[in-house]
Amino acid sequence: DAIKKHQKSLSAWFSHQPNEERQFGPSFSLDAVHVDPVVRESSLEEILKPSPDLTIQNQLQQPCSQVISLQNLFDVDACGRQVKNVVLYGTVGTGKSTLIKKMVVDWCHGRLPRFELVIPFSCEDLSHSHAPISLRRLITKKYQHLRDVVPMLDASNLKVLFILNGLERLNLDFRLAGTELCCDPNEPVPPSAIVVNLLRKYLLPEASIIVTTRPSAVRRIPGKYVGRYAEICGFSDTNLQKLYFQMRLSQPGCTGEDNVSSSSGEQENLVEMLSRNLERHNQIAAACFLPSYCWLVCTTLHFLYFTRTVPPSQTLTGIYTSFLRLNFSGEVLDSTDPTNISMMKYVAKTVGKLAYQGVMSRKTCFSEDDLQQCFEVEMKTESELNLLEVFRSDVFRFFLTPCVQPGKEHTFVFTIPAMQEYLAALYVVLGEKKTLAQRVGKELSDVIGKVSEEVTVVLSIISKVLPLRFLPVLLNLLKIFPRYFSRLSGKERDAIAHTMAEELFKEEDYYNDDVLDQINSSILGVEGPMRHPDDAPDDEVFELFPIFMGGLLSRRNRAILEQLGCSIKNLAAFEIAKAMKKTVIRNSRKGLPPSELMDYLFFLHEFQNERFTVEAIRSLRTVNLSSVKMTPLKCSVLASVMGTTCHEVEELNLTSCNLDASSLRILFPVLLRCKALHLQLNSLGSDACKEIRDLLLHDKCVVSNLRLANNPVGEHGARYLAEGLAGNSSLTYLSLLHTALGDRGAEVLAQHLAENQHLQELNLGYNSLTDAAALRVVEVAKKHATLDKVHLYFNDISEDGKRALHSLRMDRDGVRALVFLTAGTDVSDYWSNILNVVQKNLPFWDRERVQQHLALLLRDLESSRRQTANPWRKAKFLRVESEVKKMLGKLQHGNL
């Protein structure tokens, strides 16, 4: 019973998912999404074999001929001896902790029958306690359910497995002079001594032990105490990567929607595109060698595709910061080093420097010389060299991998491109780019301001940070400029702000894609023919760099980085934001191309600074995002950023943005405040028209110009629009050009048109309207108080219908019905208007039907020209005819 309670307790604890899992989707059980990484049997000789250089060629797809399963780790060795102690090692990100969690959960569910009792310990937890404690007390302190079982531990018939996770956190001494022998589970000794005696097999000799550690700490256990070494090789098999993505992205409810069937097709399509990209053996497959990067890919895809509304704290920078917390969680690089530098801080200082230099020189491939320069240029002490050695064995492969492009096998790239930009941003924001004088400047200037006469105090402070040969020069400067260093620090903050602003608003437009689309293509690949290896590569784009710098300054990300040992002070963040504000707002007023404007909005969302965003957005009166693929995420970002103010927007252009009903629901608060709303060339059917109806009927709606051309509105959509039109008081222009209304749709609009009192212009062109429907609309328009222009060209109106419409117009000059290019024996005043509309929409219309209509217009022009005797009018007809013939010729030859 005690063991069953223990199993239940362990299962609840080890099945618990971290916040990072719950933040980006439903909480998955380990049973549902876990894929075992490749584990291969190794040897101490192989581990201790020195790597000749930082380069470890073919490290990602190394052969795993000695693959061993978790179930077989304690099988007899090659000499037939029973294995009792197993060391399971792997670099950061290979999945050690997850594998152990899965192992414990499996035992709790009866899938590890070899052991009757499993007792896991965290070495990080044990490292914080140095007070003597007995093994029995230690177990009951951590697992109170085992009070009755502990006395039986030394009984030979109970098969016990101890799990010691993260041995690198403990400093073990196996010398007898350092750790005395102890075989009594009741004798109090320090926790490290308990671990040593368990591994010596002096304490509970029949117990089995599995130790997980990073490669650098493997040698801390003498080889004679280890029965088997096993290395976690991650997902070195691409099929394991595919299996993980399949299981993770195909989970029911992964999209967060109730309608599972509508999203399953999208999920399958994503998995298929990702699989095809992995099969190309490109850099993404190399990155996903580490299971943690598979998690990052899935999380990013979830963020890009399955986010229907973005919570305020959910940002791309937040994903990367959380990803690093999951993998590093405040670990120190080497627990034996007196500096106790956090792993993430060391990475920011070294790898961040390499990343920053690459971003500044637009470079993504790095040679061994580049690596040596960044990692070893300042190596002077034994301690620094030891730290570098630990970094090389444990962390290097997490951030840098050999390039897989042909001809570049001897160069290194960042595991995924965005990580380079993230670390470059972290390097700058942490102030690592500053010189020594700039870093200590503020502290010195403050002290000197207080004790300007006490030279001895000044000397004692300065001598700690600067070589003595600089002292005379420095003292002279300080006497003249006591705040000299403080000003240097201020300049550095301005430089950071300038870098962010300049990078954000750079003029070159490489791919004409916004940042989110570039991330998407890097993960899923580019559909279409592959680039030939001999072709010149595209210039590298570093548009995420400033966005990450802004995101890192948000309060939430600063709090997480603080846990990782990377502190960004509140004052520094405030001053950088203050220095950056003027440049950002000034540049945003120039008018940005749509893709760069989307990046700008995304930057403001990542920055998570509402006061800054309000000032930046208040001056934004025209928002042009035409041709930007507005995913739910982008719609949420636009709504979130624009929602910080309540000013009216003169124009919002969302032409050809892949909008649908759900997009309009997300954007509803923004649409209410827009005077001119361009929604042409989207997928807005009847469901979307229901949202537009609610928009038009809202009492705060200010929309006066609404363009819905080239949307599948149809008859049902027309009913919703007609209802909205009837109760609206702001709309003056409505374009329903080419929206498949048909006669019945036009009839519905005509019925409700009388209830509207403000509409001035209505475009119903290219909607397959016949004479009766067209006449009905114009008859209602005649009686309307304000409507004076109705567009009816490119409809199925006969010559008789045309004459009837013309006679209606003659009855009341106030109503202008634009049907053909002629007006009796003269050219219509609106001929250029009609041809311009046709010219703009030709790429999206049925070419054969357009040709028929243009031929009809041409015949009508020729007929009217023959009927007039006025030479001036004939000349006008000939001019219009030439324009129509030119357009018709281009259409027939496929030039339009």
TORSE-559761 format. One line per 4 residues: number of its first residue (from 1); their letters; for each residue x, y, z negated of C-alpha. Coordinates in steps of 0.05 Angstrom, whole numbers, always signed. Layout:
BEGIN
NUM) A) X:Y:Z; ...
This chain:
BEGIN
1) DAIK) +0:+0:+0; +57:+48:-17; +90:+36:+51; +23:+46:+87
5) KHQK) +15:+113:+51; +86:+130:+71; +71:+112:+143; +9:+156:+143
9) SLSA) +47:+214:+113; +106:+207:+161; +60:+201:+221; +24:+265:+203
13) WFSH) +90:+302:+193; +128:+276:+253; +68:+282:+301; +63:+355:+282
17) QPNE) +80:+399:+342; +118:+464:+333; +85:+531:+346; +120:+535:+414
21) ERQF) +78:+475:+437; +12:+502:+412; +24:+571:+440; +23:+549:+513
25) GPSF) -31:+497:+514; -67:+443:+475; -27:+405:+423; -3:+340:+455
29) SLDA) +14:+278:+416; +83:+247:+425; +48:+185:+451; +15:+224:+507
33) VHVD) +73:+263:+536; +138:+230:+513; +185:+199:+563; +246:+163:+534
37) PVVR) +312:+193:+559; +366:+148:+586; +410:+121:+529; +475:+86:+546
41) ESSL) +524:+48:+503; +590:+84:+493; +655:+76:+454; +698:+119:+410
45) EEIL) +755:+118:+461; +708:+147:+513; +684:+201:+465; +754:+222:+444
49) KPSP) +781:+222:+515; +799:+295:+527; +764:+329:+585; +818:+357:+631
53) DLTI) +783:+424:+642; +718:+461:+630; +696:+428:+694; +662:+361:+683
57) QNQL) +648:+337:+754; +587:+295:+768; +564:+304:+696; +491:+307:+715
61) QQPC) +483:+242:+753; +535:+200:+717; +526:+125:+725; +490:+93:+667
65) SQVI) +507:+20:+677; +506:+5:+602; +436:+29:+590; +407:+7:+523
69) SLQN) +336:+16:+496; +319:+41:+426; +291:-27:+409; +359:-59:+421
73) LFDV) +405:-10:+385; +414:-57:+326; +424:-121:+368; +490:-158:+358
77) DACG) +551:-126:+392; +595:-157:+445; +633:-197:+392; +569:-226:+363
81) RQVK) +571:-183:+299; +507:-155:+271; +504:-79:+281; +484:-40:+219
85) NVVL) +507:+31:+233; +490:+66:+299; +514:+135:+320; +468:+167:+372
89) YGTV) +500:+229:+401; +484:+279:+455; +495:+352:+475; +444:+406:+458
93) GTGK) +379:+396:+495; +385:+322:+511; +327:+305:+465; +359:+275:+402
97) STLI) +308:+304:+353; +248:+287:+397; +274:+216:+406; +280:+207:+330
101) KKMV) +210:+236:+320; +183:+187:+371; +221:+130:+337; +190:+147:+269
105) VDWC) +120:+153:+299; +129:+86:+335; +147:+53:+268; +86:+85:+235
109) HGRL) +42:+54:+288; +74:-15:+283; +116:-10:+347; +183:-20:+311
113) PRFE) +172:-88:+276; +247:-99:+263; +243:-54:+201; +195:-57:+142
117) LVIP) +213:+12:+116; +240:+74:+152; +268:+132:+110; +287:+194:+152
121) FSCE) +331:+249:+124; +350:+317:+154; +424:+331:+145; +409:+405:+149
125) DLSH) +364:+396:+88; +417:+355:+52; +471:+406:+67; +436:+460:+26
129) SHAP) +442:+420:-38; +507:+406:-74; +479:+385:-142; +489:+312:-160
133) ISLR) +428:+268:-149; +417:+193:-145; +395:+159:-81; +331:+135:-115
137) RLIT) +315:+205:-140; +331:+234:-72; +282:+187:-38; +225:+197:-88
141) KKYQ) +237:+272:-86; +226:+273:-10; +176:+216:-6; +136:+209:-70
145) HLRD) +94:+152:-42; +155:+107:-47; +161:+111:-124; +142:+37:-130
149) VVPM) +183:+15:-71; +250:+47:-89; +268:-6:-142; +264:-60:-88
153) LDAS) +312:-24:-40; +372:-65:-59; +333:-130:-51; +361:-168:+8
157) NLKV) +294:-186:+37; +270:-114:+50; +292:-89:+119; +306:-15:+111
161) LFIL) +326:+36:+163; +356:+104:+142; +354:+159:+195; +404:+215:+186
165) NGLE) +387:+270:+236; +438:+325:+253; +502:+299:+221; +540:+360:+247
169) RLNL) +507:+401:+191; +544:+360:+137; +618:+363:+120; +635:+290:+103
173) DFRL) +699:+266:+71; +711:+191:+77; +777:+192:+39; +772:+159:-28
177) AGTE) +806:+219:-59; +751:+263:-30; +689:+220:-42; +690:+167:-95
181) LCCD) +659:+99:-86; +587:+90:-110; +545:+27:-105; +491:+45:-155
185) PNEP) +427:+76:-126; +414:+106:-195; +481:+143:-202; +477:+218:-189
189) VPPS) +528:+242:-137; +527:+299:-86; +483:+285:-25; +544:+283:+21
193) AIVV) +573:+228:-23; +508:+188:-16; +513:+192:+60; +587:+172:+59
197) NLLR) +574:+111:+15; +514:+90:+56; +557:+91:+119; +614:+56:+82
201) KYLL) +563:+1:+68; +583:+6:-5; +514:+31:-24; +456:-13:+0
205) PEAS) +500:-55:+46; +441:-90:+79; +407:-25:+101; +410:-4:+174
209) IIVT) +430:+68:+190; +421:+110:+252; +458:+177:+255; +445:+231:+307
213) TRPS) +497:+284:+320; +528:+329:+372; +591:+302:+407; +639:+347:+369
217) AVRR) +619:+316:+302; +623:+243:+323; +695:+238:+300; +676:+257:+229
221) IPGK) +655:+184:+217; +714:+136:+221; +705:+85:+276; +709:+26:+228
225) YVGR) +642:+47:+197; +605:+49:+264; +576:-13:+296; +551:+20:+360
229) YAEI) +559:+87:+395; +502:+107:+441; +499:+171:+483; +434:+204:+503
233) CGFS) +441:+221:+577; +375:+258:+584; +334:+250:+647; +393:+232:+691
237) DTNL) +344:+193:+734; +299:+240:+775; +241:+191:+768; +241:+204:+693
241) QKLY) +235:+278:+707; +175:+266:+753; +143:+221:+702; +150:+274:+648
245) FQMR) +119:+328:+694; +63:+281:+714; +45:+265:+642; +53:+337:+617
249) LSQP) +18:+375:+673; -38:+325:+683; -63:+324:+612; -139:+335:+606
253) GCTG) -154:+406:+586; -83:+429:+602; -112:+490:+638; -154:+509:+578
257) EDNV) -218:+506:+619; -281:+467:+605; -290:+446:+677; -237:+392:+683
261) SSSS) -255:+372:+755; -244:+442:+783; -173:+446:+755; -151:+374:+768
265) GEQE) -138:+389:+841; -94:+448:+823; -55:+406:+773; -43:+350:+824
269) NLVE) -20:+401:+875; +30:+431:+825; +58:+362:+807; +64:+344:+881
273) MLSR) +100:+409:+899; +147:+401:+839; +162:+329:+858; +179:+349:+929
277) NLER) +227:+402:+903; +261:+351:+857; +270:+303:+915; +312:+354:+952
281) HNQI) +366:+342:+898; +372:+417:+888; +390:+457:+827; +323:+448:+793
285) AAAC) +334:+373:+790; +403:+385:+760; +372:+431:+707; +319:+380:+689
289) FLPS) +373:+330:+672; +362:+360:+603; +292:+344:+576; +289:+412:+542
293) YCWL) +291:+445:+611; +234:+401:+633; +195:+431:+575; +215:+501:+598
297) VCTT) +192:+487:+670; +125:+460:+646; +115:+518:+598; +132:+568:+652
301) LHFL) +83:+535:+701; +30:+535:+646; +43:+610:+637; +41:+624:+712
305) YFTR) -20:+581:+730; -61:+559:+670; -64:+625:+632; -134:+653:+642
309) TVPP) -126:+709:+592; -59:+731:+564; -55:+739:+488; -16:+803:+471
313) SQTL) +45:+765:+446; +50:+717:+505; +106:+740:+551; +159:+709:+595
317) TGIY) +214:+735:+549; +176:+703:+491; +178:+636:+526; +253:+639:+535
321) TSFL) +265:+663:+464; +221:+608:+436; +257:+558:+481; +323:+578:+450
325) RLNF) +294:+574:+380; +269:+503:+394; +339:+482:+416; +384:+522:+369
329) SGEV) +340:+540:+309; +393:+582:+275; +447:+527:+279; +519:+548:+266
333) LDST) +568:+528:+320; +615:+492:+273; +597:+479:+200; +671:+471:+182
337) DPTN) +689:+540:+207; +691:+594:+153; +660:+648:+198; +595:+607:+203
341) ISMM) +579:+642:+269; +511:+622:+294; +511:+582:+359; +465:+632:+393
345) KYVA) +510:+691:+373; +571:+656:+402; +532:+642:+466; +511:+715:+471
349) KTVG) +583:+738:+463; +614:+690:+513; +563:+662:+562; +525:+728:+558
353) KLAY) +588:+765:+581; +595:+718:+640; +521:+727:+657; +525:+803:+652
357) QGVM) +587:+806:+697; +550:+762:+747; +488:+807:+747; +529:+870:+755
361) SRKT) +568:+841:+814; +507:+804:+842; +539:+737:+833; +510:+670:+812
365) CFSE) +567:+621:+826; +627:+622:+779; +696:+592:+789; +739:+562:+735
369) DDLQ) +779:+627:+733; +715:+665:+717; +701:+617:+660; +771:+620:+632
373) QCFE) +769:+696:+634; +704:+700:+595; +718:+644:+545; +792:+647:+532
377) VEMK) +816:+717:+547; +817:+737:+474; +835:+670:+442; +888:+683:+390
381) TESE) +875:+640:+329; +868:+566:+315; +797:+579:+290; +776:+611:+356
385) LNLL) +805:+553:+396; +768:+504:+352; +702:+541:+364; +715:+540:+439
389) EVFR) +727:+465:+436; +662:+453:+398; +625:+497:+448; +654:+459:+507
393) SDVF) +634:+391:+481; +565:+409:+452; +535:+470:+487; +570:+484:+553
397) RFFL) +527:+437:+595; +464:+468:+566; +477:+534:+601; +524:+520:+659
401) TPCV) +523:+463:+708; +563:+446:+771; +532:+476:+834; +498:+424:+878
405) QPGK) +502:+465:+943; +549:+434:+994; +617:+467:+993; +607:+496:+923
409) EHTF) +616:+432:+882; +675:+463:+844; +636:+524:+821; +587:+531:+764
413) VFTI) +518:+562:+762; +470:+575:+705; +424:+516:+692; +365:+557:+718
417) PAMQ) +375:+626:+750; +330:+663:+700; +374:+641:+642; +431:+682:+671
421) EYLA) +388:+744:+671; +362:+730:+600; +432:+721:+571; +458:+783:+609
425) ALYV) +401:+823:+578; +415:+795:+509; +489:+812:+517; +472:+885:+532
429) VLGE) +417:+894:+481; +458:+863:+424; +512:+916:+439; +565:+864:+457
433) KKTL) +582:+908:+517; +606:+963:+471; +679:+975:+458; +708:+964:+388
437) AQRV) +707:+1039:+375; +634:+1043:+395; +614:+984:+351; +646:+1012:+287
441) GKEL) +636:+1085:+305; +573:+1100:+267; +597:+1067:+203; +663:+1106:+207
445) SDVI) +631:+1173:+222; +582:+1166:+164; +638:+1150:+115; +683:+1206:+142
449) GKVS) +626:+1255:+136; +622:+1240:+61; +696:+1234:+44; +731:+1277:+96
453) EEVT) +787:+1295:+48; +800:+1224:+22; +849:+1200:+73; +864:+1136:+34
457) VVLS) +792:+1113:+39; +791:+1128:+114; +856:+1089:+124; +830:+1029:+86
461) IISK) +768:+1025:+130; +803:+1039:+196; +860:+990:+184; +809:+933:+181
465) VLPL) +783:+945:+251; +839:+980:+291; +913:+965:+300; +958:+1011:+261
469) RFLP) +990:+1042:+323; +923:+1076:+338; +918:+1109:+270; +954:+1175:+285
473) VLLN) +913:+1188:+348; +849:+1167:+312; +861:+1211:+252; +874:+1272:+295
477) LLKI) +808:+1258:+332; +770:+1250:+267; +797:+1315:+239; +772:+1353:+300
481) FPRY) +709:+1313:+315; +682:+1279:+252; +622:+1253:+291; +662:+1230:+352
485) FSRL) +644:+1157:+346; +571:+1171:+332; +566:+1206:+400; +598:+1147:+434
489) SGKE) +544:+1102:+406; +491:+1149:+432; +522:+1146:+501; +519:+1071:+499
493) RDAI) +444:+1072:+484; +435:+1119:+543; +475:+1072:+587; +430:+1014:+567
497) AHTM) +368:+1055:+582; +397:+1078:+649; +415:+1006:+668; +344:+982:+653
501) AEEL) +311:+1038:+692; +357:+1035:+752; +351:+960:+758; +276:+963:+751
505) FKEE) +268:+1015:+807; +322:+994:+856; +303:+1011:+927; +324:+948:+964
509) DYYN) +267:+900:+976; +298:+831:+986; +241:+782:+989; +182:+830:+987
513) DDVL) +157:+786:+930; +145:+806:+859; +183:+774:+801; +128:+724:+783
517) DQIN) +126:+698:+855; +202:+690:+855; +199:+650:+790; +145:+607:+821
521) SSIL) +185:+593:+885; +247:+576:+844; +209:+522:+807; +163:+494:+861
525) GVEG) +209:+508:+920; +193:+546:+983; +143:+513:+1028; +165:+507:+1100
529) PMRH) +230:+489:+1136; +293:+485:+1094; +349:+535:+1106; +407:+505:+1146
533) PDDA) +469:+496:+1102; +511:+537:+1152; +465:+597:+1149; +487:+656:+1107
537) PDDE) +453:+654:+1039; +403:+708:+1019; +427:+763:+973; +416:+746:+900
541) VFEL) +359:+782:+866; +365:+803:+794; +297:+834:+780; +285:+796:+715
545) FPIF) +346:+827:+682; +312:+894:+663; +247:+859:+647; +283:+813:+598
549) MGGL) +319:+873:+567; +252:+906:+554; +221:+841:+528; +279:+830:+480
553) LSRR) +264:+896:+447; +194:+875:+427; +184:+864:+353; +164:+790:+359
557) NRAI) +225:+771:+400; +271:+810:+354; +244:+771:+295; +258:+704:+330
561) LEQL) +328:+726:+350; +341:+746:+278; +328:+673:+259; +379:+653:+312
565) GCSI) +432:+699:+282; +425:+754:+335; +402:+818:+302; +374:+877:+342
569) KNLA) +362:+934:+294; +297:+973:+294; +334:+1039:+303; +373:+1014:+363
573) AFEI) +309:+988:+396; +274:+1055:+383; +331:+1097:+410; +339:+1054:+473
577) AKAM) +264:+1059:+487; +266:+1134:+475; +325:+1144:+522; +293:+1100:+575
581) KKTV) +224:+1133:+574; +240:+1194:+616; +274:+1156:+672; +220:+1103:+676
585) IRNS) +163:+1152:+679; +198:+1198:+728; +213:+1140:+776; +143:+1111:+770
589) RKGL) +113:+1176:+796; +151:+1169:+861; +103:+1115:+884; +127:+1043:+886
593) PPSE) +115:+989:+938; +62:+938:+914; +110:+883:+894; +154:+932:+854
597) LMDY) +92:+963:+822; +72:+894:+799; +142:+885:+769; +134:+952:+735
601) LFFL) +68:+931:+703; +99:+865:+683; +158:+902:+651; +110:+944:+610
605) HEFQ) +73:+881:+588; +138:+848:+568; +162:+910:+531; +103:+903:+482
609) NERF) +107:+976:+462; +38:+1007:+465; +60:+1079:+455; +112:+1073:+511
613) TVEA) +61:+1040:+557; +8:+1094:+545; +57:+1149:+566; +80:+1110:+627
617) IRSL) +10:+1092:+650; -25:+1158:+637; +7:+1188:+699; -11:+1129:+743
621) RTVN) -72:+1151:+782; -65:+1109:+845; -51:+1035:+838; -34:+999:+903
625) LSSV) -25:+924:+896; -47:+904:+966; -21:+836:+989; +4:+818:+919
629) KMTP) -23:+749:+903; -63:+765:+840; -61:+702:+799; -100:+700:+733
633) LKCS) -35:+718:+697; -23:+779:+740; -96:+801:+731; -88:+794:+656
637) VLAS) -23:+834:+657; -57:+889:+698; -117:+890:+651; -73:+889:+589
641) VMGT) -27:+946:+612; -82:+990:+641; -124:+976:+579; -77:+1016:+535
645) TCHE) -109:+1081:+562; -179:+1101:+583; -164:+1152:+639; -199:+1147:+706
649) VEEL) -161:+1117:+764; -169:+1152:+831; -156:+1090:+873; -144:+1016:+860
653) NLTS) -124:+977:+922; -131:+902:+915; -136:+885:+989; -115:+814:+1007
657) CNLD) -99:+794:+936; -132:+725:+932; -184:+750:+884; -244:+709:+862
661) ASSL) -300:+715:+810; -254:+697:+751; -205:+751:+773; -259:+803:+772
665) RILF) -281:+781:+703; -210:+791:+676; -204:+859:+712; -274:+883:+693
669) PVLL) -252:+937:+643; -203:+966:+694; -252:+965:+752; -302:+1006:+713
673) RCKA) -253:+1065:+712; -235:+1065:+786; -266:+1114:+834; -243:+1081:+899
677) LHLQ) -241:+1006:+896; -211:+966:+955; -230:+892:+952; -224:+874:+1026
681) LNSL) -197:+808:+1050; -208:+767:+988; -248:+705:+970; -307:+742:+939
685) GSDA) -370:+700:+949; -437:+702:+914; -406:+687:+845; -361:+748:+852
689) CKEI) -419:+790:+876; -454:+775:+810; -394:+806:+774; -396:+866:+822
693) RDLL) -471:+874:+807; -456:+877:+732; -401:+927:+747; -447:+973:+787
697) LHDK) -501:+969:+734; -454:+985:+676; -468:+1053:+646; -393:+1071:+646
701) CVVS) -382:+1053:+719; -349:+1109:+760; -339:+1071:+826; -357:+1117:+883
705) NLRL) -323:+1082:+941; -329:+1006:+946; -298:+966:+1003; -316:+892:+1008
709) ANNP) -300:+881:+1082; -280:+811:+1105; -306:+774:+1044; -354:+714:+1047
713) VGEH) -411:+752:+1013; -468:+718:+1050; -543:+724:+1038; -539:+704:+964
717) GARY) -483:+753:+950; -524:+808:+985; -581:+797:+935; -534:+811:+876
721) LAEG) -504:+872:+911; -573:+898:+927; -593:+893:+854; -530:+930:+834
725) LAGN) -542:+983:+887; -612:+995:+863; -591:+1013:+792; -525:+1048:+807
729) SSLT) -515:+1123:+805; -441:+1131:+823; -432:+1096:+890; -429:+1140:+953
733) YLSL) -394:+1094:+1003; -404:+1018:+1011; -369:+976:+1064; -397:+907:+1078
737) LHTA) -362:+900:+1145; -356:+826:+1167; -386:+796:+1104; -433:+744:+1137
741) LGDR) -496:+779:+1114; -541:+758:+1172; -611:+787:+1182; -636:+762:+1115
745) GAEV) -579:+793:+1077; -590:+860:+1112; -665:+855:+1097; -651:+845:+1022
749) LAQH) -606:+906:+1022; -659:+948:+1059; -712:+928:+1007; -670:+955:+949
753) LAEN) -639:+1014:+986; -699:+1059:+972; -687:+1053:+897; -617:+1082:+904
757) QHLQ) -610:+1158:+904; -536:+1170:+915; -508:+1127:+972; -483:+1168:+1031
761) ELNL) -450:+1117:+1078; -463:+1043:+1091; -422:+998:+1136; -457:+934:+1160
765) GYNS) -414:+922:+1222; -399:+852:+1248; -452:+816:+1208; -492:+781:+1264
769) LTDA) -551:+829:+1255; -605:+828:+1309; -650:+885:+1332; -704:+876:+1279
773) AALR) -656:+876:+1219; -616:+935:+1247; -680:+976:+1259; -705:+959:+1189
777) VVEV) -641:+985:+1157; -642:+1049:+1197; -716:+1061:+1183; -702:+1057:+1108
781) AKKH) -640:+1101:+1117; -684:+1155:+1150; -725:+1161:+1087; -664:+1158:+1040
785) ATLD) -648:+1222:+1003; -573:+1221:+1015; -555:+1165:+1064; -535:+1196:+1130
789) KVHL) -488:+1146:+1164; -499:+1071:+1178; -446:+1030:+1215; -478:+975:+1258
793) YFND) -425:+961:+1312; -404:+891:+1331; -472:+863:+1316; -519:+824:+1362
797) ISED) -560:+885:+1383; -590:+886:+1452; -596:+945:+1500; -669:+954:+1479
801) GKRA) -648:+953:+1406; -595:+1005:+1421; -646:+1050:+1454; -694:+1042:+1396
805) LHSL) -639:+1059:+1346; -621:+1120:+1389; -693:+1144:+1389; -696:+1137:+1313
809) RMDR) -633:+1179:+1309; -664:+1232:+1354; -724:+1236:+1308; -679:+1258:+1251
813) DGVR) -609:+1282:+1264; -590:+1271:+1192; -583:+1195:+1202; -526:+1172:+1245
817) ALVF) -527:+1100:+1267; -459:+1079:+1294; -475:+1021:+1341; -437:+1030:+1406
821) LTAG) -382:+1074:+1434; -434:+1113:+1475; -489:+1161:+1456; -534:+1165:+1517
825) TDVS) -493:+1194:+1574; -437:+1218:+1528; -383:+1185:+1486; -400:+1175:+1413
829) DYWS) -367:+1224:+1365; -345:+1164:+1324; -312:+1123:+1379; -242:+1130:+1349
833) NILN) -270:+1111:+1280; -300:+1047:+1308; -238:+1027:+1347; -193:+1041:+1287
837) VVQK) -235:+994:+1244; -232:+941:+1298; -156:+949:+1306; -145:+940:+1231
841) NLPF) -188:+878:+1225; -169:+841:+1289; -120:+793:+1254; -177:+769:+1208
845) WDRE) -235:+764:+1257; -256:+709:+1306; -216:+727:+1369; -266:+698:+1420
849) RVQQ) -324:+735:+1389; -284:+800:+1386; -266:+792:+1460; -340:+784:+1477
853) HLAL) -358:+846:+1438; -301:+887:+1469; -323:+864:+1539; -394:+886:+1521
857) LLRD) -370:+954:+1498; -329:+961:+1562; -390:+946:+1606; -431:+996:+1565
861) LESS) -379:+1050:+1574; -374:+1038:+1650; -450:+1039:+1657; -456:+1105:+1618
865) RRQT) -398:+1136:+1658; -434:+1120:+1724; -498:+1153:+1698; -465:+1220:+1682
869) ANPW) -446:+1272:+1734; -407:+1316:+1686; -332:+1310:+1702; -312:+1327:+1631
873) RKAK) -354:+1271:+1603; -328:+1223:+1656; -257:+1239:+1634; -276:+1224:+1561
877) FLRV) -306:+1157:+1583; -243:+1139:+1622; -200:+1154:+1562; -241:+1110:+1515
881) ESEV) -245:+1055:+1569; -169:+1054:+1573; -163:+1045:+1497; -213:+986:+1499
885) KKML) -178:+954:+1559; -110:+960:+1524; -138:+927:+1461; -172:+872:+1502
889) GKLQ) -108:+859:+1542; -67:+851:+1478; -119:+805:+1449; -120:+760:+1511
893) HGNL) -44:+755:+1513; -40:+739:+1439; -2:+804:+1421; -52:+823:+1366
